[in-house]
């Protein structure tokens, strides 16, 4: 076997012109998925906090849904890193020995703190519901009812007081946790941008604006995914209920008032994200550092379609116009939300993959060909199917969590 076959990245890296022998596209699709998934977590939590902290009552329904959905997204945030690791047995190191001397090692503190905040807030928001379910299942026979009641008994953690005073304390605690969770959620994703922005050896990544850009685009993607998932679930429920003969059992689809209210915040954060990205682009051109020549050839030449057409035009400008046009419909909103999610994904792609597209010799280029048909475990993990696996797991987790913590109750 040739020694090149054991080099990570050799199977999907194509070199052009003068490239150092030890240079490859080491960070592939899973490192694109990593900031993308953590961004969805942070954005979903920020959307829920708009109701719990800032008392935006028009967002109540989608805010409770996004809080539970952020819990389903949370375990998947670190999954791309786990799949990318060549020694996955070391993955628990940052969680078991967290410290702030390294951005990666600090992940243990931030991730654990954020997870505890989300779980605690969900408990305070739904504790009354847990107690009510325990009482409702009392006396019912059957293995399924017994197991379900036992689960709810565990979830109550022995706190059965659902009086007005106790419920008021729950709401106050949830509001405090949501307020504390906003900066923690932003830091959870902002530190991913900090990792890229602090790499001095890479001219495309080294920018003090990188963490802020990542945070803003994270909020955009999280709000867009929550809105899209909310619409799909509610419209599917409405479609199923139309088959019912009883008018009382019918369920309406997604509430337009809720969608339009969330759209306002989505547009605000989208404007902020686009402005920061353009500011960073202008700053690079104005300073014109030593590496600017090759950066310009990558951004305005080889990756022009990815950056200016797929990301800025199709992923930012088109959905922005669609959401601003009068007489907004649910169908047009769905198209715009899909394009927004695609645009944020392309931003992550252009940062991670585009940042490795040029050689450190400044005289050569590298191209990433994503493995589509896997022929080994490595090409599965670092290929299309590995990315699709990461994207699908949050929805499977949400379907399980939602059975015990109903974020979208039938109306």
C-alpha positions, 0 to 999 in steps of 0.5 A: 500500500502506498504511504499516500493512501493513509494520509487523511484528505488525499482521497478528496483533494485535487492539487493544482500548480505549486502545492506543498507535498504535505498540504491537503484539504484536511477539514472536509464536510464534517467541519462544515457541518460542525459550525452549521449545527452549533449555529442552529442550536444557538439560533433556536435558543435565541428565538425561544428567548425572545418570548421568555425574556423579552415577552414577545407574546406573538412568538409564544407558540413557536418559542416553546417549540424552538426551546425543545427543538434546541434540545434535540439539536444540542447532542448533534452539535459535537457529532461532526467533530466526533465523526471527523476525529481520527482517534474518537476515543479522545473525544471525551477529553475536552468534556472531562478536563475543561479549561480556558487555555485552549478554545477547543478545551473550553468547549467542555465548559461552554457545552456543559453549561449550555446543556444544563441551562436548556434542560433546566429551562425546559423543566421549569416550563413544562413541570406543571405539564409533567405533574398533570400527566402523572395525575391523568395516568393514575389508575390507568392500566396497561404496560404503556400507561405504566411506563409513561407514568413512571417517566413523568414521575421521574421528570417531575423530580418529586416537585408536585406543587402546581399552585399559582405561587409555585407556577409563578416561581417556575416562570420566573426561573425560566425567564432568568435561565433564558436570559443567562442562556442567550450569551452562553448560546452565543458563546457556544457558537461564537467560539467556533468563529473564534477558532477560525479567526485566530488561525494566523497561518490562514489569511482568509480565516484571520479576522476579528469579525469572524466570531461576530459573523458566525454568531449573526448567521447562526441566529439567522439559520436557527430562526429559519430552521425553527420556522420551517420545521414549525410550518411543516409539522403544523401543515402536516397535522392540518392535512391529516386532520382534514380526513377526520369527520369531526369538525372538533378534531380538526387542526389548523395549519401554521398560524400566519401571525406567528410566522410573520412575527418571527419573520420580522426578527429573521429579517433583522438578523439577516440584515446584520449578518449580511452587513458584517460579511460585506464589511469583512470583505471590504476590509480585506480588500482595503488593507490588501495584505501580502496574501490578498493577491491569492485571496482575490483570485480565490474569492473573485475567480475560482469561488466566485459562483459559490460566494457571490451567486450561491451564498450572497445572491441565492442564499441572502438577496433572493430570500430577503426580497421574497420575505419583503414582498407584499402579500406573503404566503406560507409557500413563499415563506417556505421557499425563502427559509430553505434558501436562507438555510442554504445560504448560511450553509454556503457561508460555512462551506466558503469559510471552511473549504475556501480557506483551504483552497489555496496553498500556503506557498501562495502559488497553488490551489487545492480543490475539494471533491466531496465523496458521494459514493462511500467505499470506506468508513472514512469516505462515508464519514467525510462524505455526503452520507455522513453529512446527511446522517448528521442533518437527520439525527436532530429530527429523530431526537425531536420526535422522541422528545416531543412525545414526552415534552409536547412543544406543539399541542393540538389546537 
